[in-house]
């Protein structure tokens, strides 16, 4: 597998979500973007359809990749899956914190075995979960569950968590050094699949480390101009 170019993207906070159903669209969009301005997120749909090849092709374009597969299984299975994922040279991978500390620690061990410079992060609750859906699941308030899950992330010494910007304050009360990867970022009041709306500047003010942005960029006529506009906002 090809390795991504090792560039210094420390100030690169934008992650573009390639939520497409075919590789051609994903590659066409990526050709319009500058890898020094943003990273790319590959989710379940593209990876299931095209496998590691799509990662290699985007690495060849000098993009760093967040592989968004949300592993959640018994610890040994997640360990083996993470081993293979990190061998692809990815920048970041996520697992579900609901899998528990043993599973999360197994994922981190796999990362450490392959490449300690890559990131391992944990998913708290999906941004589509609101208080009503939490009640249907028989769970406590969102803030309480997110805080408890973030303790698993902190105790497992992984790099960060995926959460809504609105969850960060409850996580920060546990006084950890986690990074916050926040999806559901919008440039206007368009909620789509997320229960609340956060603009880039609001998300960063709340403590976001990285912004996962999809439709505002991928559906734009000039996606790179939107990326540049967001850069000015942050």
C-alpha positions in Angstrom: 0.0 0.0 0.0 1.2 3.5 -0.8 2.0 5.8 2.1 0.7 9.4 2.3 3.2 12.2 2.0 4.4 13.2 5.4 3.6 16.9 5.5 3.2 19.2 8.4 -0.5 19.8 8.6 -0.7 20.9 12.3 -2.9 23.9 11.5 -5.0 22.0 9.1 -8.4 21.7 10.8 -10.7 20.9 7.9 -11.7 17.3 7.1 -13.8 17.0 4.0 -16.3 14.1 4.2 -16.3 12.2 0.9 -19.8 10.9 1.2 -20.2 9.6 -2.3 -21.4 6.4 -3.8 -18.8 6.1 -6.5 -15.1 6.6 -6.7 -15.2 8.9 -9.8 -17.1 11.6 -7.9 -14.8 11.3 -4.9 -11.6 11.6 -7.0 -13.1 14.5 -9.1 -13.9 16.4 -6.0 -10.4 15.7 -4.5 -8.7 17.0 -7.6 -10.3 20.3 -7.0 -9.0 20.5 -3.4 -5.6 21.4 -2.0 -4.2 18.8 0.4 -2.4 21.6 2.3 -5.8 23.1 3.1 -7.7 20.0 4.1 -7.7 16.3 4.9 -10.3 13.8 3.6 -12.6 11.4 5.3 -13.5 8.0 3.8 -16.6 6.4 5.3 -18.2 3.0 5.1 -19.9 3.4 1.7 -16.7 4.2 -0.3 -14.5 1.8 1.6 -17.0 -1.1 1.4 -17.3 -0.6 -2.3 -13.7 0.0 -3.3 -11.6 -1.1 -0.3 -8.0 -0.1 0.3 -7.6 1.0 -3.4 -9.5 4.2 -2.7 -7.2 5.0 0.2 -4.1 4.5 -2.1 -5.5 6.7 -4.8 -6.1 9.6 -2.5 -2.7 9.1 -0.8 -1.2 9.4 -4.2 -2.8 12.8 -4.4 -1.0 13.8 -1.2 -4.1 13.8 1.1 -4.0 12.5 4.6 -6.9 10.2 5.3 -9.4 9.8 8.2 -10.8 6.3 7.8 -14.2 6.5 9.3 -15.3 2.9 9.9 -16.4 3.1 13.6 -15.2 -0.3 14.6 -17.2 -1.9 17.4 -16.7 -5.6 18.1 -15.0 -7.9 20.6 -11.4 -6.6 21.4 -9.5 -9.2 19.4 -11.5 -8.6 16.3 -11.1 -4.8 16.6 -7.4 -5.3 17.2 -7.0 -7.3 14.0 -9.1 -4.9 12.0 -7.2 -1.9 13.3 -3.8 -3.5 12.4 -4.9 -3.9 8.8 -6.3 -0.4 8.7 -3.2 1.3 10.0 -1.1 -0.7 7.5 -2.8 1.5 4.8 -0.8 4.5 6.1 -3.9 6.4 7.3 -3.7 9.6 9.4 -6.7 8.8 11.6 -9.1 5.9 12.5 -12.1 5.7 14.8 -13.7 3.1 17.0 -16.9 3.1 19.0 -16.4 3.9 22.7 -19.5 1.9 23.5 -17.3 -1.1 22.9 -15.7 -0.5 26.3 -12.2 0.2 27.6 -10.8 -3.3 26.7 -11.8 -2.9 23.1 -10.5 0.7 22.8 -7.2 -0.3 24.4 -6.9 -3.1 21.9 -7.4 -0.6 19.1 -4.7 1.6 20.5 -2.3 -1.3 20.9 -2.8 -2.1 17.2 -2.1 1.5 16.3 1.0 1.5 18.4 2.3 -1.7 16.7 2.0 -0.2 13.2 2.4 3.6 13.5 2.3 5.6 16.7 2.2 8.8 14.6 -1.3 8.0 13.3 -4.3 9.0 15.4 -6.8 6.7 17.1 -10.1 8.4 18.2 -13.3 7.2 19.8 -16.9 7.9 18.8 -19.2 8.9 21.6 -22.7 9.3 20.4 -23.8 10.0 16.8 -24.8 13.6 16.2 -28.2 12.4 15.1 -29.0 11.3 18.6 -31.2 13.8 20.4 -32.8 13.6 23.8 -35.8 11.9 22.4 -33.8 9.1 20.8 -31.8 8.7 23.9 -35.0 8.2 25.9 -36.1 5.5 23.4 -32.9 3.7 24.1 -33.4 3.9 27.8 -30.3 6.0 28.3 -29.7 9.1 30.5 -29.1 12.5 29.1 -26.8 12.9 26.2 -24.3 15.0 28.2 -24.1 12.3 30.9 -23.5 9.4 28.4 -20.9 11.4 26.4 -19.0 12.4 29.5 -18.9 8.7 30.7 -17.7 7.5 27.3 -15.1 10.2 27.2 -13.6 8.9 30.4 -13.1 5.6 28.5 -11.2 7.5 25.8 -9.1 9.3 28.4 -8.3 6.2 30.5 -7.3 4.3 27.3 -5.0 7.2 26.4 -6.3 7.6 22.8 -5.9 10.8 20.9 -9.4 12.1 20.9 -13.1 11.7 20.5 -15.7 12.2 17.8 -18.6 14.3 19.3 -20.9 17.2 18.7 -19.4 20.6 19.4 -22.1 21.0 22.0 -20.8 18.0 23.9 -17.3 19.4 24.5 -18.1 21.4 27.6 -19.4 18.3 29.4 -16.3 16.3 28.3 -13.9 19.1 29.4 -15.3 19.0 32.9 -13.4 15.7 33.3 -10.1 17.7 32.7 -8.6 15.5 30.0 -6.3 16.4 27.0 -8.4 14.8 24.3 -8.7 16.3 20.8 -12.3 16.9 19.6 -13.3 15.8 16.1 -16.7 17.4 15.3 -19.0 16.4 12.5 -22.2 18.1 11.5 -20.5 21.4 10.7 -22.6 23.7 8.5 -22.2 27.1 7.0 -25.9 27.9 7.4 -29.0 26.8 9.2 -29.4 23.4 7.3 -29.6 20.6 9.8 -30.0 17.6 7.4 -29.1 14.5 9.5 -27.8 16.3 12.6 -29.9 17.4 15.5 -28.2 20.8 16.0 -26.3 23.2 13.8 -22.8 24.5 14.4 -20.8 26.8 12.1 -17.0 26.4 11.9 -16.3 29.5 14.1 -18.8 28.4 16.7 -17.5 24.9 16.8 -13.9 26.1 17.3 -15.0 28.5 20.0 -16.6 25.6 21.8 -13.3 23.7 21.6 -13.3 21.7 18.4 -9.8 20.5 17.2 -10.9 19.3 13.7 -14.0 20.1 11.7 -15.7 17.4 9.6 -17.5 19.1 6.8 -19.4 17.4 3.9 -22.2 18.9 1.9 -21.2 22.6 2.1 -18.0 21.7 0.3 -18.9 18.6 -1.7 -22.1 20.1 -3.2 -20.5 23.5 -4.0 -19.9 24.6 -7.6 -16.4 25.7 -6.5 -15.5 23.5 -3.5 -12.0 24.9 -3.1 -13.4 28.4 -2.7 -15.6 27.1 0.1 -12.6 25.6 1.8 -10.7 28.9 1.5 -13.8 30.7 2.9 -13.9 28.4 5.9 -10.1 29.0 6.4 -10.8 32.7 6.7 -13.6 32.0 9.3 -11.3 30.0 11.5 
